[in-house]
Amino acid sequence: MPSLVLDNYSISVESMMKESGDRSFPIWLLVNPKYPTDVLNIWNPIMYEIQDKVYRKLHARINSRNIYIKNAISNIGRVSHTSSEAEVNNNITMLKKSVLEYQPKLIITFGTITTEFVRRVFDVRPEKEPNHWSTSNLGYEFERSIANFDITQTNWIPLNRRTMRATTNIKDWEEGKGHYQDVATKMADLFIENKDSLEIWI
């Protein structure tokens, strides 16, 4: 994967402080500030695959530099409890206001903390009230979010904090690469299907 291509169509960690990008852009990324490299290690490989699939189909590219990135919150306690309830509630209220004002079409979260945070923002209850989020039920929520995508409203798509770790095991590397490609294919299909309703193109 040429670094030059990634530089052209990715978002660098260095450019991201508490927030970056354009709030009026239809795609938002919410990041746990404890894991700022999620953008580099998770989102950039996915975005690279999305750009490739979109270009092959539409001969267009997503203006990835305008994607709005915001640090969410690093600690919300347990799923049903929190030691800093006032701070969490304040962050939830502020994000709700921003979502209502700017009406993003897609909010993407990384891992358990940002997933639970946005679940509270949207006041969405999981079907089976988990005591904690896990890889399996985050995967389920991702599939459900893709299936229920509605271009007329704000959609939330959770991603696992799964990365391609440095490894000498080719099987592990291929598994990680396959995960990115699967996620990217499903998201690219959404962008292609709703191309005329999304103002995201270069």
Disulfide bonds with the S-S distance in Angstrom:
none
